[in-house]
Every structure is written in C-alpha cells, then in structure tokens.
Amino acid sequence: MYVGRFAPSPTGPLHFGSLVAALASYLDARAAGGRWLLRIEDLDRPRVERAAAGAILRQLESLGLQWDGEPVWQSRRAALYRAALDALARRGLTYPCGCSRREIADSTLGADGARIYPGTCRGGLPPGRLARATRLRTGSEPIRFVDRVQGELVQALDREVGDFVLHRADGMFAYQLAVVVDDAAQGVTDVVRGADLLGSTARQIYLQRLLGYPEPRYAHVPVAVNAAGEKLSKQTGALAIGLAQRERELARALAFLGQEPPRGLGARELLDWARNNWRLERVPRLRAAPAPAEATPG
C-alpha cells in the first residue's frame, strides 16, 4: 500500500510554496489509493512558532486536504532517534566532533550551499577539544537513485558533503536522522516534496541502508520562487494562504504543478478533479519555477 506524508515545519502558516508541496504529496497518495500522513517537524525549537502548527492544521482542513490518522510530532519522538543513533554508534559509524561552524566556515561549499566537512575530528578529537556534535562517517561509494520527477541522480557523499551531523551541538537531533527514522516508523513508501530537499536525499538513503530501513521512492517537485528568484518562505516575505480564496489558491498550485483543471470549479470540485486526474509526469522537470500570477480562476 502506498503511504505518503506531508511534513511541515511549524515556523509559520502555509504559504503558496508549502501548499504546492502539500498538494503534490496529497494528490500522489490519493491518486494511488494510498494513505496520506501528517508529521509536524518541530525539532528545531528556536524556529518554532507556538501557534503555527494549529494554523497549518486549520489551513489543510479548510483546503480539503484531509490526512489519515493522528498527526505525528517529532518533538515527542526523541527516544526513537536516540535508539537509531546508538545503533550506529555501536557499529563504529559515528564519532564525536568538536568543531564549531566558525571553524569550518572556510571549507569548500557543497552543491546545496552547505560547507563540506573536512574530516577534522574523524580520527579522534584534537587535544583539548570537547565533543560538540556527533557525525556519521560517509562512504566512498556514490549514492544513486532515480527521482520520479528529476530523473537519475548521483552524489558522492564523502566528496560532496563530508561526514554529516546526526546530533547537534545544541543537544537536538539533526533533521537527516529524524526524518529517516520517522519515515521508516510510519511505513512511508513514497516521499513527494520540494526540490529544495533534493540535496538531502542521498544522505537519507545512506542512513536508510545503514539502519536496514526500506528505501522510499522519491519525487521532488519544483520550488516556487519570487520575482527575485528567492524560494518562497517566511524569511522572503511569502504571504499566508488566503482561505477566503481557496479556489484561486488551489488552481494556482495545480497550474504550477503542470495540471490543467477546467476553469470555473469550486474548491471541492477542483480537488475532486485533481484526485481523479493527477499525473506526476506533467510536473515540470525543474528545480525551481516562478509562482504563477494570482489571477482568479474562471
């Protein structure tokens, strides 16, 4: 059985970019007769807004995007992440790192804009250093996978990413570990999300293989950007989805995803049409695309 999921971070209400990701994952699951789960990724506590999760739930419900089962909250799942980290440590696959961000700030930039860790602590902590984070040892064999939208991709983690963090200096578990553990625990078979997370996929597949987890299929849809080419986000001033104009917002998101619904449909009819006519192959094979104009359908 197909099991998909939408996993927003509660840093603010849904905007057009996050609606695109939610709608794509929802429609791909429903078109396959599958389940669609909701997971609130609230691990990064300093960025979490207290009221944001409730706002996201209300927006999804108002748009007609109903999930299956109870939402899962990452902040309540630390024991699962700790168990996975300990399992990796027992096999000698992790090591303590004493480096600060400032100390690796002059390292080479990777494809996703993050610094490639130079391996400073791989052979042991330098004298006088205290452990700050826990890193995973990467292998030399490239990770290959076929993305259902972006095509065949390959990444050599040791050269393009370096050993990456699983447990942060601030005591929080890293996104890469948490998402892999959660997807396995929830039985997720298909991950449909924005292409801004494409650079994380090889790391997640590597972790899945080390932990003996099933490997989901991946589909990364284009990220919506503004006129300046910036990803729509709270930081770039993206506006919250206007629930009084649900038809307009759904029609814009479907157009962005390459779907062509009839004009003049109400929100419920639009969603019914989209569930019955969803075609992933129509999604543009792009990493990013401008958000469409806010024209009212019909």
Buried (B, 14 or more C-beta within 10 A) or exposed (E): EBBBBBBBBBBBBBBBBBBBBBBBBBBBBBBBEBBBBBBBBBBBEEEBBEEBBEBBBEBBEEBBBEBEEEBBBBBEBBEBBBEBBEBBBEEEBBBBBBBEEEEBEEBEEBEEEBBBBBBBBBEEBEEEBEEBBBBBBBBEEBBEBEBBBBEEBEBBBBEBBBBBBBBBBEEBBBBBBBBBBBBBEBEBBBBBBBBBBBBBBBBBBBBBEBBEBEEBBBBBBBBBBBEEEEBBBBEEEBEBBEBEBBBBBBBBBBBBBBBEBEEEBEBEBBBBBBBEBBEBEEBEBEBBBEBBEEEEBE
